[in-house]
Amino acid sequence: MFSEPIERKSVKVDLFDTSADVEVCLTESGSINTNIPEKVAIDPDEDVNDFFGKNEPKLYKFNGETDSGVSVEFQKTILGTNITLGPNGGLFVKEMSPAIMVFNSSENFPIVNSKVTVEFDFLCLKPTIPFIERSEPVTLLERDGWSISAESLEDREERVDLIKEYRRPLRTATLEVTQEVSGPPCIQVERALDTLGDIIELLSFVQGVKPCPFRARVTRIDGQETDFRYEKWITNYSKAVGHAFVGPRIVWSSDITQFLDEAYDDYAEGSRDRYRLNMVINWYLDALNNTRTIDAKFASICSGIELLAKRYSDLGPEHSATEDRIKHLVNELGVEVRDLAEFAGSFENSKLDDDEYANEYFHYQARQYVMHGDNLRIPSNGLFKDYEAGIRYFQRLLRNQLVDPGDLDKYSSLSELMPEDNRYK
């Protein structure tokens, strides 16, 4: 399914002053594949070293047109080449790998004082996590001037099973942004992507997998279907498969919309940049990635927690010691840690009530062992338990950062986040 096409197009492209027929298709995994049936010679003025790894890859922009007359742009394109020897030999274009393609018949006219709907195809998006499979649209978030709704594909669960098995992104849902923005279709898409940026990062936390847009289409104006085509294929949006939906879920059903409604404003209006939360969430996704070793995942936990702790310390008491920074972070966010320290494999229970040892830094020995190679003996069972305690620690810190910890009862599972041994699940 990953390589199956969603859409195929035949495009006539101007390649180095040669009109070439190029077959392009967008796949279920969000990649753009091209086929050039006839040989096209590379411009002799081009530096051949660009094509043999001696220089940084050169990115090209090409223009073309579909059979129906829609203009096409190939943006940030890398060319694959081959050499033919003999009298008619030379360097020829074998394939094109554009990062972005744009199909546009709109003549870029401005859209003013209207509600514009931009539809996105998404990889790894589960807009609801229901107890039974369903695909009805759900409103994820509404704010002044825009709203976001999403709908799972009918065979979403089959697709999610493939993501679990192959640890690869796959199309699972469509999402619509309806907004009141003045500007031509290209601006409509860019503004919609800007709006989605914070939503995607927040969803990455509750999903454990980063959703990724890969096709955008301007579909409606004031509820009426457009009489033009503006479509953008995007392959360079960042992807992170995280636990590939294999890990334990931390939200259920309507928790997602409730979480977004509570977390979005503070996140978008300052805390994201103030505490580098987008970077912290990326460390969290790395820590969940079950294609990595336990040592690497544990190192990501440490890096993410310490980044957040440093930001809190830098904006407050400016502690220099890692332990002091983490204790300050835990105190500021009101996170319970005693049960995590009890569960951890490298923290002795006799230290729980000893002031000389910080429960908040229960993972200290495992951190030193993994991050710095200290001469410690930590058995694999102990490191696994430290990881399970650590990932719950990370989740509790992010949860309390993003939502009110005093009002967790309204969530069905965010309030729990208890450590457990998941090695054999």
C-alpha positions as a printed NumPy array, in Angstrom:
array([[  0.   ,   0.   ,   0.   ],
       [  2.862,   2.42 ,   0.728],
       [  3.844,   2.772,  -2.936],
       [  0.322,   2.782,  -4.353],
       [ -0.556,   6.035,  -6.161],
       [ -3.171,   8.46 ,  -4.896],
       [ -2.968,  10.491,  -8.092],
       [ -1.157,  10.248, -11.419],
       [ -0.522,  13.069, -13.863],
       [  1.175,  13.457, -17.219],
       [  3.069,  16.745, -17.367],
       [  4.903,  18.359, -20.252],
       [  7.989,  19.945, -18.689],
       [ 10.596,  22.36 , -20.022],
       [ 13.88 ,  20.562, -19.172],
       [ 16.922,  22.498, -20.351],
       [ 15.025,  23.911, -23.35 ],
       [ 13.659,  20.477, -24.225],
       [  9.96 ,  19.703, -23.943],
       [  9.755,  16.412, -22.059],
       [  6.798,  14.236, -21.108],
       [  7.05 ,  13.339, -17.418],
       [  4.737,  10.968, -15.588],
       [  4.295,  11.977, -11.928],
       [  2.418,  10.281,  -9.126],
       [  1.809,  10.933,  -5.445],
       [  1.855,   7.804,  -3.277],
       [  0.039,   6.708,  -0.131],
       [  3.232,   7.242,   1.868],
       [  3.528,  10.849,   0.703],
       [  6.352,  10.485,  -1.827],
       [  6.478,  11.865,  -5.371],
       [  7.559,   9.413,  -8.069],
       [  8.443,  10.445, -11.608],
       [  9.117,   8.668, -14.874],
       [ 10.779,  10.198, -17.928],
       [ 10.234,   7.829, -20.9  ],
       [ 12.493,   9.687, -23.353],
       [ 16.096,  10.753, -22.78 ],
       [ 16.641,  14.454, -22.064],
       [ 20.173,  15.835, -22.304],
       [ 21.578,  17.927, -19.459],
       [ 22.433,  21.494, -20.411],
       [ 26.163,  21.409, -21.399],
       [ 26.702,  24.589, -19.371],
       [ 25.824,  22.73 , -16.172],
       [ 28.681,  21.622, -13.894],
       [ 28.795,  17.824, -14.217],
       [ 30.223,  17.616, -10.692],
       [ 26.739,  18.559,  -9.448],
       [ 25.566,  15.115, -10.537],
       [ 28.387,  12.932,  -9.206],
       [ 28.506,  13.852,  -5.543],
       [ 31.494,  16.187,  -5.852],
       [ 29.389,  19.274,  -5.172],
       [ 26.395,  19.896,  -2.947],
       [ 23.268,  18.668,  -4.782],
       [ 21.84 ,  21.421,  -6.93 ],
       [ 18.143,  22.156,  -6.539],
       [ 16.289,  23.03 ,  -9.723],
       [ 12.938,  24.612, -10.459],
       [ 11.086,  23.544, -13.593],
       [  7.778,  24.609, -15.102],
       [  5.308,  22.529, -17.025],
       [  1.674,  21.963, -17.903],
       [ -0.764,  19.082, -17.569],
       [ -2.775,  17.671, -20.452],
       [ -5.72 ,  19.789, -19.282],
       [ -3.712,  23.034, -19.297],
       [ -3.018,  23.395, -15.564],
       [  0.366,  24.991, -14.91 ],
       [  2.795,  22.925, -12.852],
       [  5.902,  23.85 , -10.858],
       [  8.557,  21.345,  -9.795],
       [ 10.276,  22.985,  -6.822],
       [ 13.527,  22.073,  -5.041],
       [ 14.156,  19.316,  -7.557],
       [ 17.158,  16.988,  -7.527],
       [ 17.97 ,  15.324, -10.832],
       [ 19.067,  11.735, -11.28 ],
       [ 21.248,  11.176, -14.331],
       [ 22.924,   8.525, -16.409],
       [ 25.72 ,   8.578, -18.994],
       [ 25.482,   7.196, -22.508],
       [ 28.71 ,   6.609, -24.41 ],
       [ 29.266,   6.851, -28.13 ],
       [ 28.764,   9.501, -30.809],
       [ 25.32 ,  10.398, -29.507],
       [ 26.271,   9.952, -25.888],
       [ 26.196,  12.419, -23.077],
       [ 24.709,  13.115, -19.69 ],
       [ 20.951,  12.594, -19.57 ],
       [ 18.175,  13.188, -17.041],
       [ 16.998,   9.83 , -15.712],
       [ 14.626,  10.952, -12.984],
       [ 13.374,  14.018, -11.15 ],
       [ 12.893,  14.201,  -7.372],
       [ 10.965,  17.368,  -6.532],
       [ 10.43 ,  18.184,  -2.854],
       [  7.332,  20.203,  -3.777],
       [  4.949,  20.274,  -6.718],
       [  2.289,  22.917,  -7.341],
       [ -0.664,  22.59 ,  -9.738],
       [ -2.269,  25.965, -10.333],
       [ -4.971,  27.165, -12.702],
       [ -6.124,  30.056, -10.489],
       [ -4.055,  32.835, -12.112],
       [ -3.2  ,  33.771,  -8.491],
       [ -6.186,  36.082,  -8.073],
       [ -6.7  ,  37.392,  -4.507],
       [ -9.501,  35.939,  -2.379],
       [-10.886,  38.674,  -0.129],
       [-13.574,  38.767,   2.59 ],
       [-14.396,  35.083,   2.154],
       [-14.169,  31.851,   4.099],
       [-11.692,  29.623,   2.319],
       [-11.38 ,  25.884,   2.945],
       [ -8.028,  24.193,   2.436],
       [ -8.051,  20.385,   2.525],
       [ -4.974,  18.389,   3.544],
       [ -4.125,  14.737,   3.19 ],
       [ -2.289,  13.542,   6.295],
       [  0.096,  10.769,   7.177],
       [ -0.226,   9.22 ,  10.651],
       [ -3.187,  11.293,  11.857],
       [ -5.833,   9.723,  14.093],
       [ -8.294,  12.564,  14.718],
       [-10.243,  10.329,  17.091],
       [ -9.216,   7.27 ,  19.063],
       [-12.605,   5.586,  19.438],
       [-13.48 ,   2.302,  21.061],
       [-14.897,   1.191,  17.714],
       [-13.778,   2.047,  14.212],
       [-15.496,   5.026,  12.624],
       [-14.723,   7.708,  10.076],
       [-17.12 ,  10.586,  10.765],
       [-15.677,  14.135,  10.623],
       [-14.7  ,  15.653,  13.959],
       [-14.019,  19.3  ,  14.784],
       [-10.575,  19.419,  16.351],
       [-10.352,  23.107,  17.221],
       [-12.053,  26.447,  16.54 ],
       [-10.72 ,  29.925,  17.101],
       [-11.626,  33.397,  15.899],
       [-11.077,  33.431,  12.141],
       [-10.476,  29.714,  11.612],
       [-11.62 ,  26.194,  12.383],
       [-10.064,  22.771,  11.882],
       [-11.915,  19.513,  11.276],
       [-10.649,  16.073,  10.344],
       [-11.95 ,  12.758,   9.1  ],
       [-10.336,   9.327,   9.16 ],
       [-10.225,   7.222,   6.01 ],
       [-12.701,   4.355,   6.086],
       [ -9.934,   1.761,   6.224],
       [ -7.924,   3.685,   8.808],
       [ -7.431,   0.76 ,  11.179],
       [ -6.01 ,  -1.396,   8.398],
       [ -3.608,   1.42 ,   7.57 ],
       [ -2.645,   1.91 ,  11.213],
       [ -1.872,  -1.805,  11.416],
       [  0.536,  -1.364,   8.492],
       [  2.202,   1.579,  10.251],
       [  2.624,  -0.607,  13.328],
       [  4.108,  -3.452,  11.315],
       [  6.478,  -1.526,   9.05 ],
       [  7.182,   1.554,  11.21 ],
       [  6.559,   3.754,   8.169],
       [  4.216,   6.734,   7.689],
       [  1.033,   6.126,   5.689],
       [ -2.015,   8.195,   4.753],
       [ -4.756,   7.839,   7.384],
       [ -6.951,  10.967,   7.324],
       [ -7.97 ,  14.226,   5.69 ],
       [ -8.074,  17.533,   7.52 ],
       [ -9.748,  20.819,   6.592],
       [ -8.779,  24.33 ,   7.651],
       [-11.52 ,  26.91 ,   7.071],
       [-10.155,  30.418,   7.471],
       [-10.837,  34.073,   6.752],
       [ -7.59 ,  35.185,   5.147],
       [ -7.107,  37.614,   2.272],
       [ -4.74 ,  36.509,  -0.435],
       [ -4.329,  34.27 ,  -3.484],
       [ -4.522,  30.477,  -3.17 ],
       [ -0.789,  30.111,  -2.484],
       [ -1.134,  32.401,   0.55 ],
       [ -4.239,  30.494,   1.672],
       [ -2.249,  27.253,   1.768],
       [  0.75 ,  28.812,   3.524],
       [ -1.423,  30.425,   6.196],
       [ -3.29 ,  27.16 ,   6.752],
       [  0.044,  25.338,   7.163],
       [  1.169,  28.   ,   9.647],
       [ -2.004,  27.488,  11.669],
       [ -1.518,  23.73 ,  11.622],
       [  2.081,  23.879,  12.849],
       [  1.25 ,  24.201,  16.551],
       [ -1.667,  21.758,  16.255],
       [  0.604,  19.128,  14.733],
       [  3.123,  19.476,  17.561],
       [  0.438,  19.149,  20.226],
       [ -1.077,  16.133,  18.48 ],
       [  2.396,  14.578,  18.369],
       [  2.39 ,  14.478,  22.158],
       [ -0.994,  12.798,  22.6  ],
       [ -0.564,  10.437,  19.625],
       [  3.057,   9.487,  20.193],
       [  3.414,   9.822,  16.409],
       [  3.857,  13.048,  14.441],
       [  1.066,  13.657,  11.903],
       [  2.333,  15.045,   8.621],
       [  0.509,  16.944,   5.823],
       [  1.639,  16.006,   2.324],
       [ -1.055,  17.324,  -0.038],
       [ -2.982,  20.602,   0.184],
       [ -5.897,  21.695,  -1.983],
       [ -7.996,  24.849,  -1.973],
       [-11.444,  23.263,  -2.267],
       [-14.178,  25.758,  -1.3  ],
       [-14.833,  29.474,  -1.03 ],
       [-17.772,  30.439,   1.178],
       [-18.92 ,  26.823,   1.04 ],
       [-18.929,  26.63 ,  -2.779],
       [-16.532,  24.374,  -4.64 ],
       [-13.816,  26.275,  -6.488],
       [-13.851,  26.502, -10.292],
       [-10.035,  26.455, -10.382],
       [ -7.348,  24.067,  -9.214],
       [ -4.693,  24.932,  -6.663],
       [ -2.942,  21.884,  -5.271],
       [  0.397,  21.496,  -3.53 ],
       [  2.284,  18.227,  -2.979],
       [  4.711,  18.456,  -0.068],
       [  7.391,  15.864,   0.7  ],
       [  9.736,  17.892,   2.923],
       [  7.495,  18.326,   5.972],
       [  9.214,  16.746,   8.974],
       [  8.155,  13.203,   9.871],
       [  8.579,  11.236,  13.102],
       [  6.963,   7.832,  13.432],
       [  7.461,   7.709,  17.229],
       [  6.061,   4.501,  18.667],
       [  4.117,   3.862,  15.415],
       [  0.854,   3.534,  17.389],
       [  2.259,   0.484,  19.175],
       [  2.824,   2.167,  22.549],
       [  0.153,   2.632,  25.21 ],
       [ -2.256,   5.449,  24.362],
       [ -2.494,   8.404,  26.731],
       [ -5.794,   9.81 ,  25.451],
       [ -9.128,   8.331,  24.414],
       [-11.899,   9.536,  22.111],
       [-12.977,  13.137,  22.86 ],
       [ -9.899,  13.734,  25.008],
       [ -8.078,  14.908,  21.873],
       [-10.384,  17.844,  21.137],
       [-10.581,  18.741,  24.818],
       [ -6.807,  18.623,  25.123],
       [ -6.275,  20.824,  22.051],
       [ -8.816,  23.375,  23.256],
       [ -7.094,  23.658,  26.633],
       [ -3.481,  23.504,  25.489],
       [ -3.488,  25.513,  22.267],
       [ -3.66 ,  29.167,  23.352],
       [ -0.825,  29.159,  25.861],
       [  1.285,  26.985,  23.575],
       [  0.82 ,  29.199,  20.515],
       [  1.031,  32.5  ,  22.363],
       [  4.388,  31.987,  24.043],
       [  5.164,  28.801,  25.937],
       [  6.239,  26.936,  22.792],
       [  9.082,  29.351,  22.129],
       [  9.75 ,  30.261,  25.762],
       [ 10.411,  26.681,  26.798],
       [ 11.438,  25.266,  23.37 ],
       [  8.504,  22.879,  23.644],
       [  8.638,  21.93 ,  19.963],
       [ 12.193,  20.673,  20.535],
       [ 11.18 ,  18.931,  23.754],
       [  8.332,  17.139,  21.935],
       [ 10.785,  16.023,  19.232],
       [ 12.983,  14.454,  21.93 ],
       [  9.85 ,  12.783,  23.281],
       [  9.039,  11.261,  19.882],
       [ 12.623,  10.029,  19.612],
       [ 12.302,   8.439,  23.048],
       [  9.237,   6.489,  21.868],
       [ 10.78 ,   5.204,  18.641],
       [ 10.908,   1.464,  19.118],
       [ 13.268,   0.942,  16.193],
       [ 16.011,   2.43 ,  18.4  ],
       [ 17.945,   0.745,  21.186],
       [ 16.93 ,   1.194,  24.808],
       [ 20.118,   3.191,  25.435],
       [ 19.327,   5.649,  22.644],
       [ 15.709,   6.03 ,  23.716],
       [ 16.738,   6.63 ,  27.32 ],
       [ 19.276,   9.246,  26.181],
       [ 16.428,  11.063,  24.393],
       [ 14.398,  11.093,  27.618],
       [ 17.309,  12.659,  29.475],
       [ 17.949,  15.227,  26.724],
       [ 14.306,  16.296,  26.53 ],
       [ 13.784,  16.604,  30.286],
       [ 17.044,  18.479,  30.738],
       [ 16.239,  20.889,  27.911],
       [ 12.912,  21.755,  29.543],
       [ 14.561,  21.989,  32.971],
       [ 17.233,  24.321,  31.625],
       [ 14.67 ,  26.63 ,  30.054],
       [ 12.755,  26.858,  33.34 ],
       [ 15.971,  27.496,  35.221],
       [ 17.282,  30.073,  32.735],
       [ 14.033,  32.021,  33.049],
       [ 14.064,  31.704,  36.844],
       [ 16.717,  30.925,  39.445],
       [ 19.437,  30.083,  36.864],
       [ 20.654,  26.889,  38.512],
       [ 23.876,  25.463,  37.122],
       [ 23.553,  21.851,  38.351],
       [ 21.336,  19.436,  36.404],
       [ 19.816,  18.014,  39.59 ],
       [ 18.832,  21.483,  40.852],
       [ 17.322,  22.371,  37.487],
       [ 15.229,  19.196,  37.42 ],
       [ 14.043,  19.652,  41.009],
       [ 13.008,  23.22 ,  40.157],
       [ 11.146,  22.012,  37.053],
       [  9.265,  19.324,  38.98 ],
       [  8.318,  21.802,  41.685],
       [  7.109,  24.374,  39.153],
       [  4.976,  21.84 ,  37.259],
       [  3.756,  19.943,  40.327],
       [  4.658,  16.473,  39.035],
       [  4.432,  13.432,  41.329],
       [  7.651,  11.39 ,  41.169],
       [  7.772,   9.084,  44.208],
       [  5.989,   6.185,  42.476],
       [  8.333,   6.551,  39.506],
       [ 11.379,   6.415,  41.776],
       [  9.94 ,   3.294,  43.423],
       [  9.438,   1.647,  40.024],
       [ 12.846,   2.591,  38.57 ],
       [ 15.45 ,  -0.127,  38.351],
       [ 18.544,   1.811,  39.409],
       [ 17.093,   3.787,  42.352],
       [ 17.106,   1.901,  45.64 ],
       [ 13.917,   2.163,  47.683],
       [ 16.02 ,   2.85 ,  50.775],
       [ 16.853,   6.238,  49.233],
       [ 13.222,   7.355,  48.822],
       [ 13.112,   9.213,  52.143],
       [ 16.798,  10.112,  52.29 ],
       [ 17.314,  13.84 ,  51.748],
       [ 20.726,  13.128,  50.296],
       [ 19.075,  11.595,  47.225],
       [ 16.513,  13.39 ,  45.07 ],
       [ 13.456,  11.417,  43.998],
       [ 13.163,  13.904,  41.127],
       [ 16.538,  12.67 ,  39.836],
       [ 15.827,   8.975,  40.328],
       [ 17.314,   8.211,  36.917],
       [ 20.698,   9.756,  37.77 ],
       [ 22.749,   6.542,  37.636],
       [ 21.171,   5.345,  34.412],
       [ 21.747,   8.811,  32.934],
       [ 25.421,   8.757,  33.849],
       [ 25.757,   5.226,  32.519],
       [ 24.105,   5.964,  29.164],
       [ 25.047,   9.594,  28.546],
       [ 28.572,   9.68 ,  29.945],
       [ 29.724,   6.072,  30.114],
       [ 30.336,   6.177,  33.864],
       [ 31.812,   3.025,  35.372],
       [ 28.537,   1.747,  36.83 ],
       [ 26.851,  -1.63 ,  36.721],
       [ 23.23 ,  -1.355,  35.621],
       [ 21.669,  -4.637,  34.463],
       [ 19.494,  -4.58 ,  31.354],
       [ 16.398,  -5.222,  33.481],
       [ 17.213,  -2.145,  35.557],
       [ 17.705,   0.007,  32.48 ],
       [ 14.391,  -1.153,  30.985],
       [ 12.586,  -0.221,  34.19 ],
       [ 14.369,   3.138,  34.27 ],
       [ 13.184,   3.711,  30.707],
       [  9.552,   2.894,  31.555],
       [  9.687,   5.164,  34.591],
       [ 11.473,   7.824,  32.559],
       [  8.98 ,   7.889,  29.695],
       [  6.115,   8.308,  32.173],
       [  8.133,  11.054,  33.868],
       [  8.544,  12.793,  30.504],
       [  4.822,  12.446,  29.761],
       [  3.787,  13.845,  33.147],
       [  6.076,  16.842,  32.725],
       [  4.693,  17.61 ,  29.257],
       [  1.105,  16.996,  30.407],
       [  1.413,  19.393,  33.345],
       [  3.088,  21.93 ,  31.084],
       [  0.304,  21.8  ,  28.516],
       [ -2.863,  21.443,  30.639],
       [ -4.002,  22.377,  34.137],
       [ -2.796,  19.594,  36.474],
       [ -5.532,  20.496,  38.933],
       [ -8.259,  19.617,  36.456],
       [ -7.134,  16.252,  35.09 ],
       [-10.303,  14.432,  36.133],
       [-12.001,  15.578,  32.936],
       [ -9.575,  13.409,  30.947],
       [-10.051,   9.671,  30.789],
       [ -6.389,   8.673,  30.773],
       [ -4.087,  11.705,  30.903],
       [ -4.574,  11.671,  34.671],
       [ -3.125,   8.174,  35.012],
       [  0.26 ,   7.764,  33.256],
       [  1.392,   5.026,  35.629],
       [  4.686,   3.194,  35.012],
       [  4.445,  -0.388,  33.821],
       [  6.727,  -2.969,  32.271],
       [  5.837,  -3.017,  28.557],
       [  8.734,  -5.128,  27.322],
       [  6.589,  -8.141,  26.538],
       [  3.477,  -6.344,  25.234]])
